[in-house]
Amino acid sequence: MYSCLWVKCSSQAPSLDKLMTHICDSHIGSGKATYFCEWKDCARNKKPFMKRHKMHNHMRTHTGERPFVCTVIGCNKTFSRPDSLSTHIKTHSDIRPYLCSMPGCEKAYFHSRSLRKHIKSTHLKKSSSTTPSTATASVRRNNPSSTTTVSQQQRRKMNSSSMIKSPVHLDPPHSLHLIPNNTAAFY
């Protein structure tokens, strides 16, 4: 049995799905300006949510619900949020859209946060004559032997927080587009 720990509620449900239905119907509701969590010992201390879906996401921290399931055969990973599943799905492909901009660096990552960590720990830690503003942007297709370079003159001057490139978008059949953070596109 799954117990509802909402203040002044003692309901029990035979499954997590039924508990979530109870919580949504009886406690969260809909059409409110704000949503408050009244789960026993919630660390938010009734700090409101302005969006209903944020409240739903938060409730999963209490219930352990992970309704978003990876559809790749053999992978049984589950996630509490759809964006986490989307990020995970990328790890099943060879596409690593976040490429380091530093000259001579060939590192590429599935997640922008991994690239940020790499830049901070590898390039910003070192003192060298190469600075972020002199970097060139290299964009590679899935085929590592195919490299297209966009010179620094074609891009806005980069600062240390913008060394992360936007994802590479591949359009059929073979065109390659880098969509920079400054919204200008180079083909």
C-alpha positions in Angstrom: 0.0 0.0 0.0 1.1 3.6 -0.7 0.3 6.2 1.9 -0.6 9.8 1.2 1.4 12.0 3.6 -0.5 15.2 2.8 -1.2 17.0 6.0 -4.6 15.9 7.4 -4.9 13.0 4.9 -4.7 9.3 5.7 -5.6 7.9 2.4 -3.9 4.8 1.1 -3.7 3.5 -2.5 -2.9 0.0 -3.8 -0.4 1.4 -6.4 1.7 4.4 -7.0 -0.4 5.3 -10.0 -3.5 5.4 -7.8 -1.7 7.4 -5.2 -0.7 10.0 -7.8 -4.3 10.2 -9.1 -5.5 10.8 -5.5 -2.9 13.5 -4.9 -3.7 15.2 -8.2 -7.4 15.1 -7.7 -7.7 15.6 -4.0 -4.8 17.9 -3.2 -3.3 19.6 -6.2 -6.4 20.3 -8.3 -6.3 22.7 -11.3 -7.0 26.3 -12.3 -5.4 27.8 -9.2 -3.1 30.9 -9.2 -0.7 29.1 -6.9 -0.1 25.6 -5.7 1.2 24.7 -2.3 2.8 21.4 -1.2 1.5 20.3 2.2 3.3 16.9 2.2 4.5 16.0 5.7 8.0 17.4 6.4 8.3 19.1 3.0 11.4 21.3 2.9 9.7 23.9 0.8 7.8 25.2 3.8 4.7 25.9 1.7 6.6 28.0 -0.8 4.1 28.3 -3.8 4.4 27.0 -7.3 3.0 29.2 -10.0 2.5 26.4 -12.5 0.6 23.2 -11.9 3.2 21.0 -13.8 5.9 22.3 -11.4 3.8 21.1 -8.5 3.5 17.7 -10.2 7.2 17.5 -10.7 7.8 18.4 -7.1 5.4 15.7 -5.9 7.6 13.1 -7.5 10.3 14.0 -5.1 8.0 12.8 -2.3 6.5 9.8 -4.0 9.4 8.5 -6.1 7.3 8.4 -9.2 9.3 8.2 -12.4 6.8 7.9 -15.2 9.0 8.8 -18.2 10.6 5.5 -19.4 13.4 5.1 -22.0 12.0 3.3 -25.0 15.4 1.9 -26.2 15.3 -1.9 -26.0 17.4 -3.1 -23.1 17.5 0.2 -21.3 15.2 0.3 -18.3 16.0 3.8 -17.1 13.1 5.9 -15.8 12.9 9.6 -15.1 10.7 12.0 -13.1 10.7 14.7 -15.8 10.3 14.5 -19.6 13.3 16.8 -20.2 15.5 14.4 -18.3 14.3 11.5 -20.5 15.1 13.6 -23.6 18.6 14.3 -22.4 19.1 10.6 -21.6 17.9 9.5 -25.0 20.8 11.3 -26.6 23.2 9.0 -24.9 22.0 6.1 -27.1 23.2 7.8 -30.3 26.7 8.7 -31.5 25.6 12.4 -31.8 27.4 14.6 -29.4 26.2 18.0 -30.3 28.2 20.1 -27.7 31.7 20.5 -29.1 34.6 22.3 -27.4 35.6 25.5 -29.2 39.2 25.6 -28.0 41.8 25.2 -30.8 43.1 21.6 -30.9 40.5 20.3 -28.5 38.4 17.5 -30.0 36.1 16.9 -27.0 32.4 16.5 -27.6 29.6 15.9 -25.2 25.9 14.8 -25.1 25.1 17.4 -22.5 25.9 21.2 -22.3 26.6 20.8 -18.6 29.4 18.3 -19.4 30.9 20.7 -21.9 30.8 23.5 -19.3 32.5 21.3 -16.8 35.2 20.3 -19.3 35.9 24.0 -20.3 36.1 25.1 -16.6 38.3 22.2 -15.5 40.5 22.0 -18.6 40.8 25.3 -20.4 39.9 28.0 -17.9 42.1 26.4 -15.3 45.2 26.5 -17.5 47.0 29.8 -18.1 48.0 29.9 -21.7 48.2 32.4 -24.5 45.0 31.1 -26.0 42.0 32.8 -24.7 38.3 32.2 -25.3 38.2 35.2 -27.6 40.7 33.7 -30.0 39.0 30.3 -30.3 37.6 29.0 -33.5 34.4 27.0 -33.7 34.7 23.5 -35.2 31.5 21.7 -36.1 31.7 18.0 -37.0 29.0 15.9 -38.5 28.6 12.3 -37.2 31.5 11.3 -39.4 34.6 12.4 -37.5 36.6 12.8 -40.7 34.2 15.5 -41.9 35.0 18.8 -40.3 33.7 22.3 -41.1 35.4 25.3 -39.5 33.7 28.6 -38.9 36.4 31.3 -38.4 36.3 33.7 -35.4 35.7 36.6 -37.7 32.3 35.1 -38.7 31.2 34.7 -35.2 30.6 37.2 -32.4 33.5 37.6 -30.0 33.2 34.8 -27.5 33.5 35.2 -23.8 34.1 32.4 -21.3 30.4 31.8 -20.7 29.6 31.5 -24.4 32.2 28.9 -25.3 29.4 26.3 -25.4 28.1 25.9 -28.9 24.4 25.4 -29.6 23.5 21.9 -30.8 24.3 20.9 -34.4 21.2 20.4 -36.4 21.4 18.0 -39.3 18.8 18.5 -42.0 18.2 15.9 -44.7 19.9 14.9 -46.8 23.4 16.2 -45.9 23.3 19.9 -45.0 25.0 21.0 -41.8 23.9 24.1 -39.8 25.4 25.5 -36.7 22.8 27.7 -34.9 24.9 30.0 -32.7 23.7 31.6 -29.5 23.5 35.0 -31.3 20.7 33.6 -33.6 22.7 34.3 -36.8 23.2 31.2 -38.9 26.2 30.3 -41.0 25.9 27.7 -43.8 
